[in-house]
């Protein structure tokens, strides 16, 4: 478990650009060290904002996109191509404009896929795909992701792990179907906290005044059942990337003066 580190930026646009630059560096470093890299993407306005900033970053060409594995932390269980699906939004923001290897883009199943409307079966299939990608060096049922990104919801949810719901209590499975989510659509697929914690680095993104209370709760010692964001941490690093509005209720001592 790594203690959270905080970086606070002036506004969400600067946060997105800085996070994109940070991600490029991490991917390039991983590819230099091991020949490939793996990243778990998140949706929502902050996740998509980061991808859009990455699409515009001059340094994006430093990444060998053909040697990058992309996974998702969660997905809305909707038909393929639905505009509300995270993968659809990610393709529009970035993925369609870079030379990825399609075999290394691991989208979560859609509701019109082989498992139909059975979100639990679809989740099990994604767990199997993760397990197949994990090597002996990973020592577990999922690859050791280089960076796993999560948006933080106003209720402190991350991925599709909502406070008090069964998915956030899961300790064995790596991927679960989520039913009755308080945020539409109610049916989703999500990584669990054990899968999230397999990542070398977990980055939590929060921007806007509506995220200020969530950041305060998650960083004040709350339990992960009541505040799932509090239970999301990486093996080597846990990084909260915030704008000034989202950090407005945090003690200034939590983040260094160098944050801007």
C-alpha positions as CSV (number, residue, x, y, z in Angstrom):
1,X,0.0,0.0,0.0
2,X,1.4,3.4,-1.0
3,X,0.4,6.6,0.9
4,X,-1.4,9.1,-1.4
5,X,0.5,11.9,-2.9
6,X,-1.3,15.0,-4.1
7,X,-0.6,17.4,-7.0
8,X,-3.0,20.3,-7.3
9,X,-3.3,22.4,-10.5
10,X,-4.8,25.8,-11.1
11,X,-7.7,24.5,-13.2
12,X,-9.0,21.4,-15.0
13,X,-7.4,22.3,-18.3
14,X,-4.0,22.6,-16.8
15,X,-4.6,19.4,-14.8
16,X,-5.5,17.5,-18.0
17,X,-2.4,18.7,-19.9
18,X,0.0,18.0,-17.0
19,X,-1.5,14.5,-16.5
20,X,-1.2,13.8,-20.2
21,X,2.5,14.8,-20.1
22,X,3.0,12.7,-17.0
23,X,1.4,9.7,-18.7
24,X,3.5,10.0,-21.8
25,X,6.6,9.9,-19.6
26,X,5.5,6.8,-17.7
27,X,4.6,4.9,-20.8
28,X,7.9,5.8,-22.6
29,X,9.8,4.8,-19.5
30,X,8.0,1.5,-19.2
31,X,8.5,0.7,-22.9
32,X,12.2,1.5,-22.6
33,X,12.6,-0.7,-19.6
34,X,10.5,-3.7,-20.6
35,X,9.6,-3.2,-24.3
36,X,5.9,-2.6,-23.6
37,X,3.5,-0.8,-21.3
38,X,0.0,-1.3,-19.9
39,X,-2.5,1.4,-18.9
40,X,-6.0,1.2,-17.5
41,X,-8.2,4.0,-18.8
42,X,-11.1,5.8,-17.0
43,X,-14.1,7.5,-18.5
44,X,-16.0,10.6,-17.3
45,X,-15.2,14.2,-18.0
46,X,-11.7,14.1,-16.4
47,X,-10.6,10.8,-18.0
48,X,-11.8,12.0,-21.4
49,X,-10.3,15.4,-20.8
50,X,-6.9,13.7,-20.2
51,X,-7.2,11.7,-23.4
52,X,-8.1,14.8,-25.4
53,X,-5.1,16.6,-24.0
54,X,-2.9,13.6,-24.9
55,X,-4.2,13.7,-28.5
56,X,-3.0,17.3,-28.8
57,X,0.3,16.8,-27.0
58,X,3.3,17.2,-29.3
59,X,5.2,14.5,-27.3
60,X,2.5,11.9,-28.0
61,X,4.7,10.6,-30.8
62,X,7.3,9.5,-28.3
63,X,5.0,6.6,-27.4
64,X,5.2,3.4,-29.4
65,X,1.5,3.0,-29.6
66,X,1.9,-0.5,-31.1
67,X,3.5,-1.7,-27.8
68,X,0.8,-0.3,-25.5
69,X,-1.9,-2.4,-23.9
70,X,-5.1,-0.6,-22.9
71,X,-7.6,-1.8,-20.4
72,X,-10.6,-0.2,-18.8
73,X,-11.5,0.2,-15.1
74,X,-15.2,0.0,-15.8
75,X,-17.8,0.2,-18.5
76,X,-21.4,1.0,-18.9
77,X,-23.1,-2.3,-20.0
78,X,-24.6,-0.9,-23.2
79,X,-24.6,-2.0,-26.9
80,X,-21.4,-1.7,-28.9
81,X,-20.9,1.8,-30.2
82,X,-23.3,3.4,-27.7
83,X,-22.1,7.0,-27.2
84,X,-22.3,6.5,-23.4
85,X,-19.8,3.7,-23.4
86,X,-16.3,4.6,-22.1
87,X,-14.6,2.9,-25.0
88,X,-16.7,4.9,-27.5
89,X,-15.7,8.1,-25.9
90,X,-12.1,7.1,-25.6
91,X,-12.0,6.3,-29.3
92,X,-13.3,9.7,-30.2
93,X,-11.0,11.5,-27.8
94,X,-7.8,9.7,-28.7
95,X,-7.7,6.1,-29.8
96,X,-8.9,6.5,-33.3
97,X,-6.1,9.0,-34.0
98,X,-3.1,6.9,-32.9
99,X,-1.6,3.7,-34.4
100,X,-2.6,1.2,-31.7
101,X,-2.5,-2.6,-32.2
102,X,-6.2,-3.6,-32.1
103,X,-5.3,-6.8,-30.4
104,X,-3.9,-4.8,-27.4
105,X,-7.0,-2.7,-27.0
106,X,-9.0,-4.6,-24.4
107,X,-12.5,-3.1,-24.3
108,X,-15.0,-4.5,-21.8
109,X,-17.9,-6.5,-23.3
110,X,-21.0,-4.8,-24.6
111,X,-24.6,-5.8,-23.9
112,X,-25.1,-7.0,-27.4
113,X,-21.9,-9.2,-27.4
114,X,-21.5,-12.9,-26.9
115,X,-22.9,-12.8,-23.3
116,X,-26.0,-10.8,-24.2
117,X,-27.5,-9.0,-21.3
118,X,-25.7,-11.2,-18.7
119,X,-23.3,-8.7,-17.1
120,X,-21.9,-11.2,-14.7
121,X,-20.9,-13.6,-17.5
122,X,-19.4,-10.7,-19.4
123,X,-17.4,-9.7,-16.3
124,X,-16.1,-13.2,-15.9
125,X,-15.0,-13.2,-19.5
126,X,-13.0,-10.0,-18.9
127,X,-11.5,-11.4,-15.8
128,X,-10.4,-14.4,-17.9
129,X,-8.9,-12.0,-20.5
130,X,-6.9,-10.3,-17.7
131,X,-5.7,-13.6,-16.3
132,X,-4.6,-14.7,-19.7
133,X,-2.5,-11.5,-20.1
134,X,-0.9,-11.9,-16.7
135,X,2.6,-13.4,-16.8
136,X,4.5,-15.4,-14.1
137,X,6.2,-12.2,-13.1
138,X,2.9,-10.6,-12.2
139,X,2.2,-13.1,-9.4
140,X,-1.5,-12.8,-9.7
141,X,-4.7,-13.0,-11.8
142,X,-4.2,-9.6,-13.5
143,X,-1.2,-7.9,-15.2
144,X,0.7,-5.4,-13.1
145,X,-0.5,-2.3,-14.8
146,X,2.0,0.5,-15.2
147,X,-0.7,3.2,-14.6
148,X,-4.3,2.7,-13.6
149,X,-6.4,5.8,-13.8
150,X,-9.7,6.4,-11.9
151,X,-12.1,9.3,-11.9
152,X,-13.5,10.2,-8.5
153,X,-17.2,10.6,-8.3
154,X,-19.0,13.2,-6.1
155,X,-20.1,10.3,-3.9
156,X,-16.5,9.0,-3.7
157,X,-17.1,6.1,-6.2
158,X,-14.3,5.0,-8.4
159,X,-14.7,2.8,-11.5
160,X,-18.2,1.4,-10.9
161,X,-17.6,0.7,-7.2
162,X,-20.2,2.7,-5.3
163,X,-20.4,3.2,-1.6
164,X,-21.9,0.3,0.4
165,X,-22.8,-1.7,-2.8
166,X,-21.7,-5.4,-3.1
167,X,-19.0,-4.7,-5.7
168,X,-16.9,-2.6,-3.3
169,X,-16.9,-5.4,-0.8
170,X,-15.5,-8.0,-3.3
171,X,-12.2,-9.5,-2.2
172,X,-11.7,-12.5,-4.5
173,X,-12.9,-11.7,-8.0
174,X,-11.1,-9.2,-10.2
175,X,-14.0,-8.1,-12.3
176,X,-17.7,-8.0,-11.4
177,X,-21.1,-7.1,-12.8
178,X,-22.7,-4.2,-11.1
179,X,-26.4,-4.1,-10.7
180,X,-28.5,-1.2,-9.4
181,X,-25.9,1.4,-9.7
182,X,-27.2,4.8,-8.3
183,X,-25.8,6.5,-11.4
184,X,-27.3,5.6,-14.8
185,X,-27.1,3.2,-16.5
186,X,-27.7,0.9,-13.5
187,X,-25.9,-2.1,-15.1
188,X,-22.1,-2.0,-15.4
189,X,-18.9,-4.0,-15.4
190,X,-16.1,-3.0,-13.0
191,X,-12.7,-3.9,-11.8
192,X,-12.7,-4.6,-8.1
193,X,-10.4,-3.1,-5.5
194,X,-8.0,-6.2,-5.6
195,X,-7.5,-5.7,-9.3
196,X,-7.0,-2.0,-8.9
197,X,-4.4,-2.5,-6.3
198,X,-2.3,-4.7,-8.7
199,X,-1.2,-1.6,-10.5
200,X,2.2,-0.1,-10.0
201,X,0.7,3.4,-9.9
202,X,-2.9,4.4,-9.3
203,X,-3.9,7.9,-10.4
204,X,-7.1,9.4,-9.1
205,X,-8.5,12.4,-11.1
206,X,-10.7,15.0,-9.5
207,X,-11.6,18.4,-10.9
208,X,-14.4,20.8,-10.1
209,X,-16.2,22.0,-6.9
210,X,-18.5,19.0,-7.0
211,X,-15.6,16.7,-6.3
212,X,-14.3,18.7,-3.3
213,X,-16.3,16.9,-0.6
214,X,-15.4,13.5,-2.1
215,X,-11.7,14.3,-2.0
216,X,-12.0,15.5,1.5
217,X,-13.7,12.4,2.7
218,X,-11.5,9.9,0.8
219,X,-8.3,11.6,2.1
220,X,-9.4,12.0,5.7
221,X,-9.2,8.3,6.7
222,X,-12.6,7.1,5.6
223,X,-13.1,3.4,5.1
224,X,-13.3,2.0,1.6
225,X,-16.8,0.6,1.9
226,X,-18.2,4.0,2.7
227,X,-15.7,5.8,0.4
228,X,-14.4,3.5,-2.4
229,X,-11.8,6.1,-3.5
230,X,-10.1,5.6,-0.1
231,X,-9.4,2.0,-1.0
232,X,-7.8,2.7,-4.4
233,X,-4.1,2.6,-4.1
234,X,-1.1,1.4,-6.1
235,X,1.8,-0.9,-5.2
236,X,4.4,1.8,-5.7
237,X,2.5,5.0,-5.9
238,X,-0.9,6.5,-5.3
239,X,-1.3,9.9,-7.0
240,X,-4.2,12.3,-6.6
241,X,-4.4,14.8,-9.5
242,X,-6.7,17.6,-8.6
243,X,-7.6,21.1,-9.7
244,X,-7.8,23.9,-7.1
245,X,-11.6,23.6,-6.9
246,X,-11.5,19.9,-6.1
247,X,-8.8,20.5,-3.5
248,X,-10.5,23.5,-1.9
249,X,-11.6,21.6,1.2
250,X,-8.3,19.8,1.8
251,X,-5.7,21.0,4.4
252,X,-2.9,22.8,2.6
253,X,-0.4,20.7,4.5
254,X,-1.5,17.7,2.4
255,X,0.1,18.9,-0.8
256,X,3.4,20.7,-1.5
257,X,3.8,24.4,-2.4
258,X,5.2,23.3,-5.8
259,X,1.7,22.3,-6.8
260,X,0.3,24.8,-9.3
